[in-house]
Amino acid sequence: MTGARPGVTGSGPWPGLDVLEAQTVVVGDLVDVPSEVAGLPFTVTLAERGPWSDRVGRTSSLLAELPTELGPHGWKLADRPSRDLARAHAYLREDVDALAVATHGWDGPLVVPVLGPLTLAASLYLARGDKVVSDAGAVRELAASLAAGLAEHLATIRRSVPGAQPTVLLHEPLLAQVMAGVLPSFSGYSALRSVPGPVAAERIREVAAGIRSVEGARVVVHGGTAWTSLGAIRAAGVDGFALAVPALDERSWEKVAEAVEGGLAFWPELAPQASSQCAGPDVVGQADTLTRPWRSVGLPMTSLRDVVLVAGPVAGSSPDDARGVLAGLVRAARIVAERAEA
């Protein structure tokens, strides 16, 4: 995915309200990177604009023929299109227009982060009832709708950015909890039904098939902090997986090694760099959180050329803070590249 050089991208969230400014900054900063690093621009999600633009609202707006609306407790399925959905669609159109302007004259990789089907099912409510994940039929319908909607969305992006080579980053931070059946019901007195691993894998596979119906599109699934999501991700037959590196212990890294050796690309999400007024950003320490366990589980250092470092969201950050996180990750990627050649 990166042309045998470590890549750098983001997970989607970006501070601020001006999508054109945000998208222009992200594209510019990730296209203009040192030659030993591959920058992968990503589509931004500006949650500060309200629930119509957060991850749940954005992904809900992509569903095909499955309307949603805002209820007292968040987004839910609806009987007919709502004003809330219309507003989310308007933001989506604005964002695609901003992307077209920001990427004018450019071609190359583009990461499109959205929620995956299981986390979306654990975040959306039924029109009358608990979360969608509580109803197996509704989960199946949601996955089919997301698959069709994402295919349409990627086709729209391709028309707006003809040179884009899209990779959809499916965020599944709740996948492990959904499979374990530990998410609380609305009442809090019981847990929502679990979705067996093979069924979860099938739902992800269905969404991946919709994405791949767009020529050249690829799929990476972000399992959040839980290595226990890897079984379903691998069974779904996607191109790669992402995990938050700070949450990984020795056993987790063994599972990562198995997935990498099995042919999946790894997109590690690194913690934002620590910095101080005296010492400056600790990009060496940031790179160490990846390269040390990589070596300890016996993975070849040359394989680090294929990883894509992911910048996670920074709570309460400003646009300048977010740019600093990306810049620091690019410097960490250069260190990873050097160690891959050692």
C-alpha positions as CSV (number, residue, x, y, z in Angstrom):
1,M,0.0,0.0,0.0
2,T,2.9,2.4,0.6
3,G,5.5,1.4,-2.1
4,A,7.9,-0.2,0.3
5,R,8.2,2.8,2.6
6,P,6.5,3.4,5.9
7,G,3.4,5.5,5.5
8,V,1.6,8.1,7.6
9,T,-2.1,8.9,7.8
10,G,-4.8,9.9,10.2
11,S,-7.9,8.3,11.7
12,G,-10.3,11.1,10.5
13,P,-11.2,13.4,13.4
14,W,-9.8,16.9,13.1
15,P,-10.4,20.0,15.2
16,G,-12.2,23.1,13.9
17,L,-15.2,24.1,11.8
18,D,-13.7,25.0,8.4
19,V,-13.6,21.8,6.3
20,L,-11.8,23.4,3.4
21,E,-9.1,24.7,5.6
22,A,-8.8,21.4,7.4
23,Q,-8.7,19.3,4.3
24,T,-6.2,21.6,2.6
25,V,-3.9,21.4,5.5
26,V,-4.1,17.6,5.8
27,V,-3.5,17.0,2.0
28,G,-0.7,19.6,1.9
29,D,1.1,18.2,5.0
30,L,0.9,14.6,3.9
31,V,1.7,15.1,0.3
32,D,4.8,17.2,1.1
33,V,6.7,14.6,3.2
34,P,10.3,13.3,2.9
35,S,11.0,10.8,0.2
36,E,11.6,7.9,2.6
37,V,8.0,8.3,4.0
38,A,4.7,7.8,2.1
39,G,2.1,10.3,3.1
40,L,-1.5,9.1,2.8
41,P,-4.0,12.0,2.9
42,F,-7.3,11.2,4.6
43,T,-10.8,12.7,4.6
44,V,-11.4,14.7,7.7
45,T,-14.3,14.5,10.2
46,L,-15.1,17.7,12.0
47,A,-17.1,16.7,15.0
48,E,-17.2,20.2,16.4
49,R,-19.9,21.0,13.8
50,G,-22.2,18.8,15.8
51,P,-23.7,15.3,15.7
52,W,-24.3,15.6,12.0
53,S,-20.6,15.5,11.4
54,D,-19.3,13.1,14.1
55,R,-18.4,9.5,13.2
56,V,-21.8,8.1,13.9
57,G,-23.6,10.9,12.0
58,R,-21.2,10.8,9.1
59,T,-21.4,7.0,8.7
60,S,-25.2,7.1,9.1
61,S,-25.4,9.6,6.3
62,L,-23.7,7.1,4.0
63,L,-26.4,4.3,4.5
64,A,-28.3,3.5,1.4
65,E,-32.1,3.4,1.7
66,L,-31.9,3.2,5.5
67,P,-32.9,6.6,6.9
68,T,-31.8,7.8,10.3
69,E,-32.7,10.7,12.6
70,L,-31.5,12.1,15.9
71,G,-33.4,10.9,18.9
72,P,-33.1,11.8,22.6
73,H,-30.1,9.4,23.1
74,G,-28.4,9.8,19.7
75,W,-28.8,8.6,16.1
76,K,-31.5,6.0,15.4
77,L,-33.1,4.3,12.5
78,A,-36.2,6.1,11.2
79,D,-39.2,5.3,9.1
80,R,-38.5,8.2,6.6
81,P,-35.7,10.6,5.9
82,S,-35.4,13.3,8.5
83,R,-34.2,16.9,8.7
84,D,-31.2,15.6,10.7
85,L,-30.3,13.3,7.9
86,A,-30.7,16.1,5.3
87,R,-28.3,18.2,7.4
88,A,-25.8,15.3,7.6
89,H,-26.0,14.9,3.8
90,A,-25.4,18.6,3.3
91,Y,-22.2,18.4,5.4
92,L,-21.1,15.3,3.4
93,R,-21.6,17.1,0.1
94,E,-19.7,20.1,1.5
95,D,-16.8,17.8,2.6
96,V,-16.5,16.1,-0.8
97,D,-16.5,19.6,-2.5
98,A,-13.7,20.7,-0.1
99,L,-11.8,17.5,-0.8
100,A,-12.0,18.2,-4.6
101,V,-10.6,21.7,-4.1
102,A,-7.8,20.5,-1.7
103,T,-6.6,17.7,-4.0
104,H,-6.9,19.6,-7.3
105,G,-4.1,18.4,-9.6
106,W,-3.1,15.6,-7.3
107,D,-3.4,11.8,-7.6
108,G,-2.4,9.1,-5.2
109,P,-3.6,7.3,-2.1
110,L,-6.6,8.6,-0.1
111,V,-7.7,7.1,3.2
112,V,-11.5,7.3,3.9
113,P,-12.2,6.6,7.6
114,V,-15.8,5.6,8.6
115,L,-17.3,3.4,11.3
116,G,-17.5,-0.3,10.5
117,P,-20.8,-2.2,10.5
118,L,-20.6,-3.8,14.0
119,T,-19.6,-0.6,15.8
120,L,-22.3,1.3,13.9
121,A,-24.8,-1.3,14.9
122,A,-23.7,-0.8,18.6
123,S,-24.0,2.9,18.3
124,L,-27.3,3.3,16.4
125,Y,-30.7,2.7,18.0
126,L,-33.6,0.8,16.3
127,A,-36.5,3.0,15.4
128,R,-38.4,1.4,18.3
129,G,-36.1,-0.5,20.6
130,D,-32.6,-0.9,21.8
131,K,-29.4,-0.7,19.8
132,V,-29.4,-2.2,16.3
133,V,-26.9,-4.8,17.5
134,S,-29.7,-6.4,19.6
135,D,-31.5,-7.5,16.4
136,A,-29.6,-10.0,14.1
137,G,-31.8,-9.1,11.1
138,A,-31.3,-5.4,11.6
139,V,-27.5,-5.9,11.8
140,R,-27.6,-7.8,8.5
141,E,-29.7,-5.0,6.9
142,L,-27.4,-2.3,8.2
143,A,-24.3,-4.0,6.8
144,A,-25.9,-4.4,3.4
145,S,-26.9,-0.7,3.4
146,L,-23.5,0.4,4.5
147,A,-21.8,-1.7,1.7
148,A,-24.0,-0.1,-0.9
149,G,-23.7,3.4,0.5
150,L,-19.9,3.2,0.7
151,A,-19.6,2.0,-2.9
152,E,-21.7,5.0,-3.9
153,H,-19.6,7.4,-1.7
154,L,-16.3,6.1,-3.2
155,A,-17.7,6.5,-6.7
156,T,-18.6,10.1,-5.9
157,I,-15.1,10.7,-4.5
158,R,-13.6,9.2,-7.6
159,R,-15.6,11.6,-9.8
160,S,-14.5,14.6,-7.6
161,V,-10.9,13.4,-7.3
162,P,-10.2,11.3,-10.4
163,G,-6.7,10.4,-9.3
164,A,-7.7,9.1,-5.9
165,Q,-6.6,5.6,-4.9
166,P,-9.0,5.0,-2.0
167,T,-8.5,2.8,1.1
168,V,-11.4,2.7,3.5
169,L,-10.4,2.6,7.1
170,L,-13.3,0.9,8.9
171,H,-13.2,1.8,12.5
172,E,-14.4,-1.0,14.8
173,P,-13.5,0.0,18.3
174,L,-16.5,-1.9,19.7
175,L,-16.0,-5.0,17.7
176,A,-14.4,-7.1,20.5
177,Q,-17.1,-6.0,23.0
178,V,-19.9,-6.8,20.5
179,M,-18.5,-10.3,20.0
180,A,-18.1,-10.8,23.8
181,G,-21.7,-9.6,24.5
182,V,-20.6,-7.2,27.2
183,L,-22.2,-3.9,26.0
184,P,-25.0,-2.8,28.3
185,S,-28.5,-2.5,27.1
186,F,-30.3,0.8,27.3
187,S,-31.7,0.0,30.7
188,G,-28.3,-1.0,32.0
189,Y,-29.8,-4.1,33.7
190,S,-28.6,-6.6,31.0
191,A,-26.1,-6.9,28.2
192,L,-26.9,-6.7,24.5
193,R,-26.8,-10.0,22.6
194,S,-23.4,-11.0,21.4
195,V,-22.6,-11.4,17.7
196,P,-20.5,-14.6,17.1
197,G,-17.1,-14.0,15.6
198,P,-18.0,-15.8,12.3
199,V,-21.1,-13.6,11.9
200,A,-19.2,-10.5,12.7
201,A,-16.6,-11.5,10.1
202,E,-19.4,-12.0,7.5
203,R,-20.8,-8.6,8.1
204,I,-17.4,-7.0,7.7
205,R,-16.8,-9.1,4.6
206,E,-20.0,-7.9,3.1
207,V,-19.1,-4.2,3.6
208,A,-15.6,-4.9,2.2
209,A,-17.2,-6.4,-0.9
210,G,-19.2,-3.3,-1.5
211,I,-16.0,-1.1,-1.1
212,R,-14.1,-3.4,-3.5
213,S,-16.8,-3.0,-6.1
214,V,-15.1,0.3,-6.8
215,E,-12.0,-0.5,-8.9
216,G,-8.8,-0.5,-6.9
217,A,-10.4,0.3,-3.5
218,R,-8.9,-1.4,-0.5
219,V,-10.1,-2.1,3.1
220,V,-8.3,-1.8,6.4
221,V,-10.2,-2.6,9.7
222,H,-9.2,-0.7,12.9
223,G,-9.9,-3.0,15.8
224,G,-9.3,-0.3,18.4
225,T,-7.4,-1.4,21.5
226,A,-8.4,-5.1,21.6
227,W,-6.4,-7.8,19.9
228,T,-9.3,-10.1,20.4
229,S,-10.9,-8.4,17.4
230,L,-8.2,-9.9,15.1
231,G,-9.8,-13.2,14.5
232,A,-12.9,-11.7,13.0
233,I,-10.8,-9.2,11.0
234,R,-8.6,-11.9,9.5
235,A,-11.6,-14.0,8.7
236,A,-13.2,-11.1,6.9
237,G,-10.6,-11.2,4.2
238,V,-9.7,-7.6,4.2
239,D,-6.4,-6.0,3.1
240,G,-5.1,-4.9,6.5
241,F,-5.7,-4.2,10.2
242,A,-5.0,-1.4,12.6
243,L,-4.7,-1.4,16.4
244,A,-3.7,1.1,19.0
245,V,-0.1,0.2,19.8
246,P,-0.1,1.5,23.5
247,A,-2.8,-1.1,24.4
248,L,-0.7,-4.1,23.1
249,D,1.0,-6.4,25.5
250,E,3.3,-9.4,24.7
251,R,0.4,-11.7,23.9
252,S,-1.2,-9.1,21.7
253,W,2.0,-8.6,19.7
254,E,2.2,-12.4,19.1
255,K,-1.3,-12.1,17.5
256,V,-0.1,-9.1,15.5
257,A,2.8,-11.1,14.3
258,E,0.5,-14.0,13.2
259,A,-1.6,-11.6,11.2
260,V,1.4,-9.9,9.5
261,E,2.9,-13.2,8.7
262,G,-0.5,-14.2,7.3
263,G,-0.3,-11.4,4.7
264,L,-2.2,-8.6,6.3
265,A,-0.8,-5.1,6.3
266,F,-0.4,-3.5,9.7
267,W,-1.5,0.1,10.4
268,P,-0.3,0.8,14.0
269,E,-2.0,3.8,15.7
270,L,0.7,5.4,17.8
271,A,0.1,7.6,20.9
272,P,0.6,11.3,20.3
273,Q,4.3,12.2,20.9
274,A,5.4,13.3,24.3
275,S,7.1,16.7,24.3
276,S,8.6,19.1,26.7
277,Q,9.9,22.7,26.4
278,C,13.4,21.6,27.0
279,A,13.7,18.2,25.3
280,G,11.2,18.7,22.4
281,P,9.1,15.9,20.9
282,D,10.1,12.4,21.7
283,V,9.8,10.9,18.2
284,V,12.5,8.3,19.0
285,G,10.4,7.0,21.9
286,Q,7.3,7.1,19.7
287,A,9.1,5.0,17.1
288,D,10.4,2.6,19.8
289,T,6.8,1.7,20.8
290,L,6.5,0.0,17.4
291,T,10.0,-1.2,16.5
292,R,11.0,-2.8,19.8
293,P,8.1,-5.2,20.1
294,W,8.3,-5.8,16.4
295,R,11.8,-7.1,16.8
296,S,11.0,-9.0,20.0
297,V,8.3,-11.1,18.3
298,G,10.7,-12.0,15.5
299,L,9.2,-10.0,12.7
300,P,11.8,-9.0,10.1
301,M,12.8,-5.4,10.4
302,T,12.6,-5.0,6.6
303,S,8.8,-5.6,6.9
304,L,8.5,-2.2,8.7
305,R,8.7,-0.6,5.2
306,D,5.1,-1.8,4.7
307,V,3.5,-0.3,7.9
308,V,1.3,2.8,7.9
309,L,1.5,4.8,11.1
310,V,-1.9,6.2,12.1
311,A,-2.4,9.4,14.1
312,G,-5.2,9.1,16.5
313,P,-7.4,12.0,17.6
314,V,-6.1,14.4,20.2
315,A,-8.7,15.3,22.8
316,G,-9.2,19.1,23.1
317,S,-6.6,19.9,20.5
318,S,-6.4,22.9,18.2
319,P,-5.7,22.7,14.4
320,D,-2.1,23.6,15.2
321,D,-1.9,20.8,17.7
322,A,-3.3,18.3,15.2
323,R,-0.7,19.5,12.6
324,G,2.0,19.0,15.2
325,V,0.9,15.4,15.8
326,L,1.0,14.6,12.1
327,A,4.4,16.3,11.7
328,G,5.8,14.3,14.7
329,L,4.4,11.1,13.2
330,V,6.2,11.8,9.9
331,R,9.5,12.2,11.9
332,A,8.8,9.0,13.7
333,A,8.2,7.3,10.4
334,R,11.6,8.4,9.1
335,I,13.1,6.7,12.2
336,V,11.1,3.5,11.4
337,A,12.3,3.7,7.8
338,E,16.0,3.9,9.0
339,R,15.5,0.9,11.3
340,A,13.9,-1.1,8.5
341,E,17.1,-0.7,6.5
342,A,19.4,-1.6,9.4
